[in-house]
Structure formats: C-alpha cells, structure tokens
Amino acid sequence: MKGLFAKARISLLITFYKSGFVCTPVNINHTGVSVFVNANSSFSLYPECPPMGLETLKIDDFQLHASTTKRYGLGAHRGRLNIQAGLYEDDLYDGAWCAGRDDPLQWFEVDARRLTKFTGVITQGRSSLWSSDWVTSYKVMVSNDSHTWITLKNGSEDLIFSGNREKEIPVRNIFPVPVIGRYIRVNPRSWFNSGNICMRVEILGCPMPGDGRNEVITTDNLDFRHHSYKEMRQLMKVVNEMCPNITRIYNIGKSHSGLKLYAIEISDNPGEHEAGEPEFRYTAGAHGNEVLGRELLLLLMQFMCQEYLSGNPRIRHLVEETRIHLLPSVNPDGYEKAFEVGSELSGWSLGRWSNDGIDIHHNFPDLDSILWEAEAKKWIPRKMFNHHVPIPEWYLSKNASVAVETRALIAWMEKMPFVLGGNLQGGELVVTFPYDKTRTQGVSREPTPTPDDHVFRWLAFSYASTHRLMTDASQRVCHTEAFAKEDGTINGASWHTAAGSMNDFSYLHTNCFELSMYVGCDKFPHESELPEEWENNRESLLVFMEQVHRGIRGVVRDLQGRGIANAIISVEGIGHDIRTAADGDYWRLLNPGEYRVTARAEGYSFAIKKCEVGYEMGATRCDFVIGRTNLSRIKEIMEKFNKQPIRLPVRQLQARRSRARRLGT
C-alpha cells in the first residue's frame, strides 16, 4: 500500500500531454489576467470514469467541504449536481453551495475517502427562481492529505476550465490526463457578473484497485446499460424469444413523432384475460428524462424470464396467477432527447415533456373536481356514481390540449381490467398515493385522502419498506423533503398539488389503484450505477406486484350461472365502488378485516355478504349470485313477444301515490 501511495504522489506531478489538447487565451473579468481554458471539454486520451455519486448520494455530506459558506442552507452538502431548491428559498434546503465571499480564494472539496483516479468535473449554477448565480471558470486541485495541493496544469500554466453560461445546463470538463489522489477541489476563478460564487458539482472518478471498500454488487446476469429506442425494442424481442410461452409484445399506440409505445405482457396465457386472474401494470418514462424507471422495467422483464426458466417458485407463482404488463417508455420522444445528451448532462428537465410540450403524467382530465362538485350537490348516487367518473366531452375533442401518448394510455387503461398499477418516476426516494390534488382550492399542499386511504398507505409502504434506502432515516434527503421519516411514503396532495394526474384518473375512472414510485435521487444515473439501483429496487418491484392478490375476489353470476359484466361491488364504510369485468369477475383491494360487501347490477336484485380478509397472501374468494327483478323480467318477456313494456299502469300507480302523499293519506 505504501508503494501505491508513492506512485499516487508522483502522478500528481504529471505534465499534461500537449498533443490533442487545445488551449485558447481568453480574458477573465474578475482576475483581470489572461489565462487558458480547455476548448474541447470532452477530449481525452484516457477512458472516462463514471460519476462518483454526489448526485446519487453515494458521497456522504461529511465528505463535502468548502472554504466558506454563505449560510447553512447553501453549505457544501448542497453542492450536488441537479439538487433542487425548496419551495421556499432562504431555508435549510437551497439549491447549491454558495461561498461566503466572492473572491478567487474560495473552493469546494470532495473527500473520496480512498485513492481515486479523477478524470473530470461536471458543474451547474444555483437552482433558484430568484437568483442568477453560476461560476464561469475554475481551477482543479488534487491532494492526498488535504494539506499539500497540486493544481492541474497545462505545461507550466495553471489549467483553467470553462464553467457555466447559465444556471441549469450541466457543463462537463474532462481532464487531458487522469490524476490520482484522495481529495479534489474546484477553485472558482470567475463568476457571473450579477451573481455570486455558487456551484452544483459532480466528480468523475474511478477507485484505485486494491483499496478495499464495500460496494453493492449484483449476481443477476442482466443487461446493465442505457438503451436507445431501437435497443429497447431489440431487448424486448430477445426476452420474448427466450420466453415465448409466457411473453407477448404489443403496442398501445404511437408517440407524437410516431414511435410505437411498446409493452410486454408476462403471463402463462399471454394475450388472454383469464377469468379470476388479476391484471397488473408498471409504466415508466412518462417524463422522458427520468430514465431509471425505464431501465428498471427492462431489467425486470429480463429477470422474470430468466427466473421463470430456472424454476424460481416465487416468479412462477406470480406469472401463473397474474397477468403482468410492463410499459417501459411512455414518452420515447423525450427519452431520445435526454439519451442523446447523456447521463449527468441532460440537467433536470431536458426530455421531461412530450414533443408537443405536454407533461404526460399530469395531462389527464381533472376528475377530482367533477366528483367533489357532485358530492357537494348531493348528486351521488342519484345522478352520478362515486366511481367510474366519466371523462368530460371537451377533453375528448380533437382540439383539446391532450398528448397522443395520454390518449393512448387512457384507451389502454379502459381496455384492460387492471387492478393495481405503479408508475416509476425519478428525482426522489418516495412513494406517493392519491389524491394528488388538494381539495381546498388555492392551497398548494394539504392531506387529501381517498376513501381507500388505508389501502393506499399499505400499498405505498409495501414498496417503500422493501426498498434498500426509502425508509432509512439515516439517509440524507435527495433535495428538500425527509420522506424517510414518514416511512418513505406521502399522500400526493400533501407534497404538492397536481391536477389531472395519472394516479387520480386511474382511481376515479377505472378499477385500478395507481401509485407513483420515485425510485432514485438521480433521474438519469450513469450506467455504472444501474446494478446498485437494481438491487435497491428489485425486491420492492416484486413485493408491490404481489399486492394485487390482497383483498377479495370473485364472480357475480345470474341464476343461470352466467357472469354479469359491469356489476357494482360496494364495501360498507368505503365510499368508492368498483365494477366487474366482462366475465363477471372482480378484484377489490382491501386490508385485513371483516367487510360487509354488496353486489348489484341494473335489472337485478342485490346480494350482501360478509367477506373476511386475512393477513396471509392471497385474496379471499367472495362470489355472488343475483336474480333478475320482477320489473326487469316483465320487460324481458314483453320484448321477447314484440310487445311494448307496460308503462301506463306503472305511471298511474306512481301518480296515485304522489297524490296520496300530498293529501296526507
């Protein structure tokens, strides 16, 4: 080890190769001297190392230091690439490290805690709605002991790198030659004229071999890399060819630019809805720049295929008892934009929206307001049901500002009798559940529970509690919220109000309970981090799927044993009903307990049962048989013999009763 340290010290004295490294003289306003900047920030004769993990939190707060700090909320621990400021600035969660003084003596330091080969730096300005702060040039220094520092040079001149020109777009500078050390400093030399020294940073570095440290590794033989649209299609095809008996590839429509929205079905009878078997879905990539969820679903389909073939009993049971749908890229147009720029360089928002500038996840009709207005006017259940709230006519018109991807999702959600779904997002570590919109108008955040709040809380906790980091209270916050203190879950409206979310729409318009999983702090992690992110989320992805088998299930039949479609299933004490599928089968997610359940359908009498839900996995069977009502049977007989239903006597009887009530008799 001593020899390794000696070599590391010598490596700090390297004189950079002049060939292939272009330097250009410029004038720096704050120093008043001519210096050199790298005119080709991506050029290097050496392989580039991955990010060390400031953004993904692999680098702890205590590894970050600074010369001075403006205040705690702008401390070194906030100098992480893509970190976001809180809703209210000047608090504990601001959007960068900002120096206490604006002079060329300031620095931002990272302690790698081991010998590391540093190959580059990525910088951003401060995340802020009100301030414009960024560094326009900087030096880089490296040390083994944090006392003796070597400045990167180009020959005899200190090397000065070009920084940012605005505050959001990341700028990457690759060193012409790697340098080895434990500590690295970024020393701002100039900054925006009207702003202050503020930075968000990521360091590119590879740990030196032999310097042992525990790392999360995976034993799964999967394709851990980022996939272009074409590569995604090819991977799905490979999975289908490996497991042709349990997979089917289909598309639900096209994106704005014409890319097909591919999904893969995993089931023991692909292409067919089996009566009594619940349907589950995962979607990802509604925000095209939130790439981690997309790759997790590609990994999940590979994993399930491999494990099914190897005879894994857990996976075989899931596949044989569930119809699973995985849609990895809802917004492929946005993804291609982010993918073209690459990990760490797409910033916080490039590729988030569809090609026509729409946020797909929040592009659904606002059914919350329609339901709440009906409740206020006491229209339920007389004029409107508390479930399957209809889509307003204006939303269905061609001129409505609705993305083609959203329309495709709605058609898919209406076609398939989904019971449970999760949409994977990025940039945080938390699971959110409906409602996503606050009930009080003009309020930005307040708890707004659904009638199924207890069920949603359990579903959210089932994912968060089995994730490796979500409920770890010792884990630092991604940006501003300490979600781990709340078990890694939150009601969507308690976080921030959002009308027209996919979660609320799914709950109010279909039978499907939908939640959002924010699966990592980094929206677009480097592919070297994908194995660890897979390990973080693998168990959660499986456990959440298994929750589709909780509650009650059954079939509603008539006296002849035929399934009744569109029958209503009501649970006493819960003001939200669901309906049966085409074969009369239903699934109602419930927590353990005893429930009084009613089944009814138009033209039929109703039936009531007590159904008990246990703690063990597996939904309780609760079937219903209901007969036709006398009036419906009379109508049926009259229509069978081409006669009109007897309406006049009924009307006369109603009029007689009304007259009697008025007379008080």
C-alpha positions in Angstrom: 0.0 0.0 0.0 2.9 2.4 0.7 4.2 1.8 -2.8 0.8 2.7 -4.2 0.7 5.9 -2.3 4.2 6.8 -3.5 3.1 6.3 -7.1 0.0 8.4 -6.4 2.1 11.3 -5.2 4.3 11.1 -8.3 1.3 11.0 -10.6 0.2 14.4 -9.2 3.3 15.9 -10.8 2.4 14.8 -14.3 2.9 17.3 -17.1 0.0 17.1 -19.4 0.4 15.8 -23.0 0.4 18.8 -25.4 -0.7 16.7 -28.4 -4.5 16.7 -28.8 -5.1 19.2 -26.1 -6.2 22.6 -27.5 -5.9 25.8 -25.4 -7.3 29.2 -26.2 -6.4 32.5 -24.4 -9.4 34.5 -23.0 -9.8 37.4 -20.6 -11.4 36.7 -17.2 -13.2 39.7 -15.8 -12.7 39.1 -12.1 -9.0 38.4 -12.2 -8.0 40.8 -15.0 -5.4 38.4 -16.4 -5.1 36.2 -19.5 -5.5 32.5 -18.8 -6.1 29.3 -20.7 -9.3 27.3 -20.9 -10.0 23.9 -22.4 -11.5 24.5 -25.8 -12.5 20.8 -26.2 -14.0 19.8 -22.9 -14.8 16.2 -23.9 -11.4 15.3 -25.3 -9.1 12.9 -23.5 -6.6 10.3 -24.4 -7.8 8.2 -21.5 -11.1 6.4 -20.7 -13.6 8.5 -18.8 -14.5 7.4 -15.3 -18.2 7.3 -14.1 -19.6 9.9 -11.6 -18.5 9.3 -8.0 -22.0 9.8 -6.7 -22.6 13.4 -5.4 -26.0 13.3 -7.2 -26.9 9.8 -6.2 -25.8 10.3 -2.5 -23.1 7.7 -2.6 -20.9 10.6 -1.5 -22.0 11.5 2.1 -22.4 15.0 3.4 -19.3 14.7 5.6 -17.2 14.1 2.5 -18.1 17.6 1.2 -16.2 20.7 2.4 -15.9 24.3 1.4 -13.7 27.3 2.1 -16.6 29.4 3.3 -20.4 29.2 3.2 -23.0 31.9 2.8 -25.3 30.1 5.3 -26.2 26.5 6.2 -28.8 26.1 3.5 -26.1 26.9 1.0 -23.5 24.7 2.6 -21.1 22.3 0.9 -23.6 19.5 1.4 -25.9 21.3 -1.1 -23.3 21.4 -3.8 -24.6 18.3 -5.6 -25.3 18.1 -9.3 -29.1 18.6 -10.1 -30.0 19.2 -6.4 -33.2 21.3 -6.3 -34.1 24.2 -4.0 -37.1 24.0 -1.7 -40.4 25.7 -2.4 -39.3 28.5 -0.1 -35.7 29.7 -0.5 -33.6 31.0 2.3 -34.3 27.9 4.3 -32.3 24.7 5.0 -32.7 23.4 1.5 -31.3 25.7 -1.0 -30.1 24.8 -4.5 -26.2 24.9 -4.4 -23.1 25.5 -2.4 -22.5 29.3 -2.3 -19.3 30.8 -0.9 -19.4 33.2 2.0 -17.2 35.6 0.0 -16.9 36.3 -3.7 -13.1 36.1 -4.4 -10.7 33.7 -6.2 -9.7 32.1 -2.8 -12.9 30.0 -2.5 -13.1 26.3 -3.1 -15.4 23.3 -3.0 -13.8 20.0 -1.9 -14.7 16.3 -2.2 -13.0 13.7 0.0 -13.2 10.4 -1.9 -12.0 8.5 1.3 -9.8 6.4 -0.9 -7.2 6.7 -3.6 -9.1 7.7 -6.7 -8.3 8.3 -10.4 -10.0 11.6 -11.2 -10.9 12.2 -14.8 -13.3 15.1 -14.9 -15.7 17.6 -13.4 -19.4 18.5 -14.2 -20.8 21.8 -12.9 -24.1 23.7 -12.7 -25.2 27.0 -11.3 -27.6 27.5 -8.4 -31.1 26.1 -8.6 -33.2 29.2 -7.8 -36.3 31.0 -9.0 -35.0 34.4 -7.9 -31.2 34.3 -8.1 -28.8 34.0 -11.0 -25.6 32.6 -9.7 -23.0 30.4 -11.5 -19.3 30.0 -11.9 -17.8 30.8 -15.4 -14.3 29.4 -14.9 -12.4 27.4 -12.3 -9.2 25.5 -11.5 -8.9 22.0 -10.2 -6.5 20.9 -7.4 -5.8 17.4 -6.1 -4.3 16.2 -2.8 -3.5 13.0 -0.8 -3.6 14.6 2.6 -5.8 17.7 2.2 -2.7 19.9 3.2 -0.5 19.8 0.1 -2.3 20.6 -3.1 -1.3 20.2 -6.7 -3.1 22.4 -9.3 -3.8 20.7 -12.7 -1.5 22.3 -15.3 -1.0 22.6 -19.0 2.7 22.7 -19.2 3.8 25.5 -16.8 0.4 27.2 -16.8 -2.4 26.5 -14.3 -5.2 24.9 -16.2 -8.4 26.9 -16.1 -11.6 25.2 -17.2 -14.6 26.9 -18.8 -17.6 26.8 -16.5 -21.3 27.6 -16.9 -23.1 30.2 -19.1 -26.4 29.8 -17.2 -27.5 28.0 -14.1 -29.2 24.9 -15.3 -27.4 23.2 -18.2 -24.5 21.0 -16.9 -21.1 21.6 -18.3 -18.6 18.7 -18.3 -14.8 19.1 -18.5 -12.6 16.0 -19.0 -9.0 16.2 -17.8 -6.5 15.6 -20.6 -4.7 13.1 -18.3 -6.2 11.4 -15.2 -4.8 12.4 -11.8 -4.7 10.2 -8.7 -5.4 11.4 -5.1 -7.9 11.2 -2.3 -9.1 14.8 -2.3 -10.2 17.1 -5.1 -11.0 20.8 -5.1 -12.8 23.0 -7.5 -11.5 26.6 -7.2 -13.8 29.2 -8.9 -11.8 31.9 -10.8 -14.7 33.9 -12.3 -18.4 34.0 -12.0 -21.5 35.7 -13.5 -21.2 39.5 -13.2 -24.5 40.0 -11.4 -24.3 36.9 -9.2 -22.3 35.1 -6.6 -20.0 32.1 -6.4 -22.5 29.2 -6.4 -22.0 25.7 -7.7 -23.5 22.3 -8.1 -20.9 19.7 -8.8 -20.3 16.1 -9.9 -16.8 14.5 -9.9 -15.8 11.8 -12.4 -13.6 9.2 -10.8 -12.6 5.6 -10.5 -11.5 4.0 -7.2 -8.0 2.6 -7.4 -7.7 -1.2 -7.3 -6.6 -2.8 -4.0 -8.1 0.0 -1.9 -10.9 -2.2 -0.5 -14.3 -0.8 0.3 -17.7 -2.5 0.5 -19.7 -2.0 -2.7 -23.2 -3.2 -3.6 -22.9 -5.8 -6.3 -25.5 -8.0 -8.0 -25.3 -11.6 -9.1 -28.1 -11.2 -11.7 -26.9 -11.7 -15.2 -28.7 -8.8 -16.8 -28.0 -6.1 -19.4 -27.0 -3.2 -17.2 -26.8 -0.3 -19.7 -28.9 2.5 -21.1 -30.8 1.5 -24.2 -31.8 3.7 -27.1 -35.3 3.2 -28.5 -34.0 0.8 -31.1 -32.0 -1.1 -28.5 -35.1 -1.2 -26.2 -37.1 -2.9 -28.9 -34.3 -5.4 -29.6 -34.0 -6.3 -25.9 -37.8 -6.8 -25.6 -37.6 -9.1 -28.6 -34.8 -11.1 -27.1 -36.8 -11.6 -23.9 -39.8 -12.7 -26.0 -37.7 -15.2 -27.9 -36.2 -16.5 -24.7 -39.7 -17.0 -23.1 -42.2 -17.2 -25.9 -44.7 -19.2 -23.9 -45.1 -16.5 -21.2 -44.5 -13.2 -23.0 -46.1 -11.2 -25.7 -45.0 -7.8 -27.2 -47.7 -5.3 -28.2 -48.0 -1.6 -28.6 -50.7 0.7 -27.2 -50.3 3.5 -29.7 -47.7 5.9 -31.0 -45.8 9.0 -29.7 -46.0 12.4 -31.2 -43.1 11.6 -33.5 -44.6 8.2 -34.5 -42.6 5.9 -32.2 -44.6 3.0 -31.0 -45.3 2.7 -27.3 -44.3 -0.9 -26.7 -45.4 -3.1 -23.8 -44.6 -6.6 -22.9 -47.1 -9.0 -21.3 -45.9 -11.7 -18.9 -48.5 -14.4 -18.2 -48.9 -18.2 -18.5 -51.5 -17.4 -21.2 -50.3 -14.3 -23.0 -52.8 -12.4 -25.0 -55.8 -13.7 -23.0 -57.6 -12.4 -19.9 -58.3 -15.4 -17.7 -61.4 -15.1 -15.5 -60.4 -14.8 -11.9 -56.8 -13.7 -12.7 -56.0 -10.0 -11.8 -54.1 -7.7 -14.2 -51.2 -5.6 -13.1 -49.2 -2.9 -14.8 -45.9 -1.0 -14.4 -45.3 2.1 -16.5 -42.2 4.3 -16.7 -40.8 7.2 -18.7 -43.8 9.5 -18.7 -41.2 12.1 -18.1 -38.6 11.1 -20.7 -35.6 12.3 -18.7 -36.5 10.1 -15.7 -34.6 7.2 -17.2 -34.0 4.9 -14.2 -37.6 3.6 -14.1 -37.3 2.7 -17.8 -34.2 0.7 -17.3 -35.6 -1.0 -14.1 -38.5 -2.3 -16.2 -36.2 -3.6 -18.9 -34.2 -5.3 -16.1 -37.4 -6.7 -14.5 -38.6 -8.3 -17.7 -35.2 -10.0 -18.2 -35.1 -11.1 -14.6 -38.6 -12.6 -14.6 -37.9 -14.5 -17.8 -34.7 -15.9 -16.5 -36.1 -16.8 -13.1 -39.1 -18.5 -14.6 -37.0 -20.6 -16.8 -34.8 -21.6 -13.9 -37.8 -22.7 -11.9 -37.9 -19.9 -9.2 -41.2 -20.8 -7.4 -41.9 -17.2 -6.4 -41.7 -16.0 -10.0 -43.6 -19.0 -11.4 -46.4 -18.3 -9.0 -46.6 -14.6 -10.0 -46.6 -15.5 -13.7 -49.2 -18.2 -13.4 -51.6 -16.3 -11.1 -51.2 -12.8 -12.6 -51.4 -11.1 -15.9 -48.5 -8.6 -15.8 -48.0 -5.7 -18.3 -44.7 -3.7 -18.4 -44.6 -0.4 -20.4 -41.1 0.9 -20.1 -41.2 4.1 -22.2 -44.4 6.2 -22.2 -42.5 9.2 -23.6 -39.9 7.8 -26.0 -39.6 11.2 -27.8 -38.5 12.9 -24.6 -36.2 10.0 -23.7 -34.3 10.2 -27.0 -33.6 13.9 -26.3 -32.1 13.1 -22.9 -30.3 10.0 -24.2 -28.6 11.9 -27.0 -27.1 14.4 -24.4 -26.3 11.6 -22.0 -26.2 10.9 -18.3 -25.4 13.8 -16.0 -25.6 16.3 -18.9 -29.4 16.4 -19.6 -29.9 18.5 -16.4 -33.2 18.4 -14.5 -35.7 18.9 -17.3 -34.4 18.1 -20.8 -36.7 15.5 -22.3 -39.3 15.7 -19.5 -42.2 16.8 -21.8 -43.6 15.2 -24.9 -42.6 16.6 -28.3 -45.6 19.0 -28.2 -44.5 20.3 -24.8 -47.0 18.4 -22.6 -46.3 16.8 -19.2 -47.9 13.4 -19.8 -48.3 12.3 -16.2 -50.4 15.4 -15.4 -52.3 15.6 -18.7 -55.3 13.5 -17.7 -58.8 15.0 -17.1 -59.3 16.5 -13.7 -62.0 14.1 -12.4 -61.4 15.1 -8.8 -63.2 18.4 -9.2 -66.1 16.7 -11.0 -66.5 14.2 -8.2 -66.2 16.7 -5.4 -68.7 19.1 -7.1 -71.2 16.2 -7.4 -70.7 15.3 -3.7 -71.3 18.9 -2.7 -74.5 19.0 -4.7 -75.5 15.6 -3.3 -75.7 14.0 -6.7 -74.2 10.8 -5.6 -75.5 8.2 -6.2 -78.7 9.6 -7.7 -77.1 11.4 -10.7 -73.6 10.2 -10.6 -71.6 7.2 -9.2 -68.7 7.5 -6.8 -66.6 5.6 -9.2 -66.0 5.3 -13.0 -66.4 9.1 -13.2 -67.0 9.9 -16.9 -64.5 11.9 -19.0 -65.9 15.4 -19.9 -66.8 15.9 -23.5 -64.4 18.9 -24.0 -61.4 16.6 -23.1 -62.4 14.1 -25.9 -62.5 16.8 -28.6 -59.7 16.9 -31.2 -58.8 20.5 -30.2 -58.2 19.7 -26.5 -54.6 20.0 -25.4 -54.1 16.3 -24.9 -50.9 14.5 -25.8 -51.3 11.5 -28.2 -49.4 9.5 -25.6 -52.1 10.4 -23.0 -54.9 9.3 -25.3 -53.1 6.0 -25.9 -52.7 5.4 -22.1 -56.4 6.2 -21.5 -57.5 3.8 -24.2 -55.3 1.1 -22.7 -56.5 1.7 -19.2 -60.1 1.4 -20.3 -59.5 -1.7 -22.3 -57.6 -3.8 -19.7 -59.3 -4.6 -16.3 -56.2 -3.5 -14.4 -56.4 -3.9 -10.6 -53.2 -2.4 -9.4 -50.5 -0.2 -11.1 -47.3 1.7 -10.4 -45.7 4.4 -12.5 -41.9 4.7 -12.0 -40.5 8.2 -11.7 -37.2 9.7 -10.7 -35.5 12.5 -8.8 -36.7 11.4 -5.3 -37.0 8.4 -3.0 -40.6 8.2 -2.0 -43.9 6.5 -3.0 -46.9 8.8 -3.5 -50.6 7.9 -3.5 -53.9 9.6 -4.3 -55.3 12.1 -4.2 -52.7 14.2 -5.9 -54.8 17.3 -6.0 -55.8 19.3 -2.9 -59.5 19.6 -2.2 -59.2 23.2 -0.9 -58.9 25.5 -3.9 -55.8 27.7 -3.9 -53.9 25.6 -1.3 -50.6 24.2 -2.6 -50.4 21.3 -0.2 -52.7 19.6 2.3 -53.6 16.0 3.1 -56.4 14.9 0.7 -57.2 11.2 1.3 -59.3 9.0 -0.8 -62.0 6.7 0.7 -59.4 4.0 0.3 -56.7 5.8 2.2 -55.7 2.9 4.4 -55.3 0.6 1.5 -53.2 3.1 -0.4 -51.0 3.6 2.6 -50.4 -0.1 2.9 -49.6 -0.4 -0.8 -47.2 2.5 -0.7 -45.5 1.1 2.4 -45.2 -2.3 0.8 -42.9 -0.8 -1.8 -41.0 1.7 0.4 -40.3 -0.7 3.2 -38.7 -3.3 1.0 -36.6 -0.7 -0.9 -33.0 -0.6 0.4 -33.0 3.2 1.1 -36.5 4.7 1.2 -37.2 4.1 4.9 -33.6 4.6 6.0 -33.8 7.6 8.3 -30.0 7.9 8.3 -30.1 8.5 4.6 -29.7 12.2 3.7 -32.6 13.9 1.8 -32.4 13.9 -2.0 -33.4 17.6 -2.2 -35.6 19.1 0.4 -38.0 16.6 1.9 -37.1 14.0 4.6 -39.5 11.3 3.4 -37.8 8.5 5.2 -39.1 9.9 8.5 -42.6 9.3 7.1 -41.8 5.7 6.2 -40.9 6.7 2.6 -44.5 7.5 1.6 -46.7 10.5 1.3 -50.1 11.5 0.1 -49.6 13.3 -3.2 -51.5 16.4 -2.3 -49.6 16.6 1.0 -46.4 17.0 -1.1 -47.6 19.4 -3.8 -51.0 19.7 -5.5 -51.3 18.5 -9.1 -54.5 18.3 -11.1 -55.0 15.7 -13.8 -52.6 13.1 -12.5 -52.5 9.6 -13.8 -53.0 8.3 -10.3 -56.2 10.2 -9.6 -57.6 9.5 -13.1 -56.9 5.7 -12.7 -58.6 5.6 -9.3 -61.7 7.6 -10.3 -62.2 6.4 -13.9 -61.2 2.7 -13.7 -60.9 0.0 -11.1 -57.2 0.3 -10.9 -55.4 1.7 -7.8 -52.3 3.6 -9.1 -49.3 4.9 -7.2 -46.1 6.7 -8.1 -42.7 5.3 -7.2 -39.8 7.8 -7.2 -37.1 5.2 -7.4 -33.9 7.3 -7.1 -32.5 10.7 -6.4 -30.7 10.7 -9.8 -33.2 10.8 -12.7 -30.5 9.7 -15.2 -27.9 7.7 -13.3 -24.7 6.6 -15.0 -25.0 3.1 -16.4 -22.3 2.0 -13.9 -24.8 2.7 -11.2 -27.6 0.6 -12.6 -26.6 -2.6 -10.9 -26.8 -0.9 -7.5 -30.1 0.8 -8.4 -31.5 -2.6 -9.5 -30.5 -4.1 -6.1 -32.2 -1.1 -4.4 -35.5 -1.7 -6.2 -35.7 -5.4 -7.2 -37.4 -6.7 -4.1 -39.8 -3.7 -4.0 -40.8 -4.3 -7.6 -41.7 -7.9 -6.8 -43.4 -7.2 -3.5 -45.6 -4.5 -4.9 -46.8 -6.8 -7.8 -47.8 -9.4 -5.2 -50.1 -6.9 -3.5 -52.6 -7.4 -6.4 -53.5 -10.6 -4.6 -54.7 -8.9 -1.4 -58.4 -8.2 -0.6 -61.3 -10.0 -2.0 -62.1 -11.5 -5.4 -64.9 -13.4 -7.0 -67.5 -13.6 -9.7 -71.0 -12.1 -9.9 -73.4 -14.5 -11.7 -77.1 -14.7 -12.5 -79.3 -17.7 -11.6 -78.2 -19.5 -14.8 -74.5 -19.2 -13.7 -73.6 -16.6 -16.3 -71.2 -13.9 -15.3 -72.7 -10.4 -15.1 -70.5 -7.6 -16.6 -70.5 -4.1 -15.1 -72.0 -5.2 -11.8 -71.2 -2.8 -8.9 -69.3 -4.1 -5.9 -69.7 -1.9 -2.8 -67.9 -2.2 0.6 -69.8 -0.8 3.6 -68.0 2.2 5.1 -65.8 2.9 2.0 -67.3 5.5 -0.4 -65.7 4.1 -3.6 -67.1 1.2 -5.6 -65.6 -1.0 -8.3 -67.2 -2.9 -11.2 -67.0 -6.4 -12.6 -65.1 -7.2 -15.8 -66.6 -8.7 -19.0 -66.8 -12.2 -17.4 -68.4 -11.0 -14.2 -65.1 -11.4 -12.3 -63.9 -8.7 -9.9 -61.0 -7.9 -7.6 -61.3 -5.5 -4.7 -58.1 -4.4 -2.9 -58.7 -4.4 0.9 -56.6 -4.5 4.1 -57.1 -7.4 6.6 -60.5 -7.3 8.3 -64.2 -8.3 8.0 -66.3 -6.4 5.4 -70.0 -6.2 4.5 -70.0 -6.4 0.7 -72.9 -5.7 -1.7 -73.2 -6.8 -5.3 -75.8 -5.2 -7.6 -76.4 -4.7 -11.2 -79.1 -2.9 -13.3 -82.1 -5.1 -13.7 -81.1 -7.4 -10.9 -81.7 -7.7 -7.2 -78.8 -7.1 -4.9 -76.9 -9.5 -2.6 -75.0 -8.9 0.6 -72.2 -11.0 2.1 -69.7 -10.8 4.9 -66.2 -11.3 3.5 -63.2 -11.7 5.7 -59.7 -10.7 4.5 -56.8 -12.4 6.3 -53.1 -11.4 6.8 -51.8 -14.2 4.6 -51.1 -13.6 0.9 -54.0 -14.4 -1.4 -57.3 -12.7 -2.0 -60.4 -14.1 -0.2 -63.0 -15.7 -2.5 -66.3 -13.9 -2.3 -68.8 -14.9 -5.1 -72.3 -13.5 -5.6 -75.5 -14.8 -7.3 -78.2 -12.3 -8.1 -81.5 -12.8 -9.9 -83.5 -10.5 -12.2 -86.0 -8.1 -10.6 -89.7 -8.6 -11.3 -89.9 -5.4 -13.4 -86.9 -6.4 -15.5 -88.4 -9.9 -16.1 -91.7 -8.4 -17.2 -89.9 -6.1 -19.7 -87.8 -9.0 -20.9 -90.9 -11.2 -21.6 -92.8 -8.3 -23.3 -89.9 -7.5 -25.5 -89.5 -11.2 -26.3 -93.0 -11.3 -27.8 -92.6 -8.0 -29.6 -94.9 -6.1 -27.2 -94.3 -2.8 -25.5 -93.5 -2.8 -21.8 -96.4 -2.0 -19.6 -95.6 1.6 -18.7 -99.0 3.2 -18.3 -100.1 1.3 -15.1 -96.8 2.0 -13.5 -97.2 5.7 -14.2 -100.8 5.6 -12.9 -99.6 3.9 -9.7 -96.9 6.5 -9.2 -99.3 9.3 -9.8 -101.8 7.8 -7.3 -99.0 7.5 -4.6 -97.9 11.1 -5.2 -101.5 12.4 -4.9 -101.9 10.5 -1.6 -98.7 12.0 -0.1 -99.9 15.5 -0.9 -103.3 14.8 0.8 -101.5 13.3 3.8 -103.2 10.0 3.5 
